[in-house]
Amino acid sequence: MAREIYQAITDGILVGGVYALMAVGLTLIFGVLDIINIAQGVMVILGAYLSYELAARLHIDLFVGLLVTVPAMFVIGVVIQWAFIRPLRGRERVSMTLLVSYAVALIIEGILYESFGANTRVLSAWYVTSSVHVFGFYLPYIYLFGFALAVVLVVALYLLLYRTRFGRSVRATMQDETAARLVGIDTNRVAALTFGIGVAVTAAGGMVYGATSGGFNPNSGYDLISRLLAIIILGGLGSIGGALAASVFMLTLEALVDIWQPQWAIVVFYAALVLVLLIRPAGFFGAARGRTA
């Protein structure tokens, strides 16, 4: 039993890294634009399909392919923000962005169905089916690489936000958009670039998810968005580090419960969310939001 517990903890940490790759972009977008991007789950699947195309048609390694898919998803994110999110104004902006992002999700899903059909696709590479033996456990290379990639991206986003001029503009916009405009910050540009970055990160998350999920199709995004929302709420809306911590915590908890009561694993996932919100409504790393627009 002890061995099973250790294995579950290890699996939960590694799988948590995969979900962190998908969640950090969602929480970054919320922190700056104050909206929930419902289309984020479908965009993860779009990233998986882009990796699939590069690997299947051009025989490009999945991780090397990120050099193409990440910039491509960044451009898609900027275009979506400019065309669909930016024009929204007024008191109903937040609720309208939920509807608009849902419409974007349906459009992307329709394009994927038209392009690839409903058949399940799988990403393959030597590190997807190979494992390394460490302290009596077999750890899949793809999860190790995915967790390392999650840590690198979280650190990179932290450095971007706290060590660059653009990051200061982002944080100023997060705290008070009106005041940021008054001191000369182009908040529209900040919003577009941040949305692009938040979507670009999903290219990495989509690639790792496509390699570890056992298969994906255009409809798979709906299975993801509810979990991603739970993760960013638990970690603290707008907190990059909180998304990583919450992903690891939630997936480890689910893996542990799965040992004894597999049918309750998903229920406990959301029960933990409710319990934490009752104790700390702002999440693990969240703070009271005083932003004004």
Buried (B, 14 or more C-beta within 10 A) or exposed (E): EEEEEEBBBBBBBBBBBBBBBBBBBBBBBBBBBBBBBBBBBBBBBBBBBBBBBBBEEEEBEBBEBBEBBBEBBBEBBBBBBBEBBBEBEEEEBEEBBEEBBBEBBEBBBEBBEEEBEEEEBEBBBEBBEEBEEEEEEEBBBBBBBBBEBBBEBBEEBEEBBEEEEBBBBBBBBBBBBEEBBEEEBEBEEBBBBBBBBBBBBBBBBBBBBBBBBEEBBBBBBBEBBEBBBBBBBBBBBBBBBBBBBBBBBBBBBBBBBBEEEEEEBBEBBBEBBEEBBEEEEBBBBBEEEEBEB
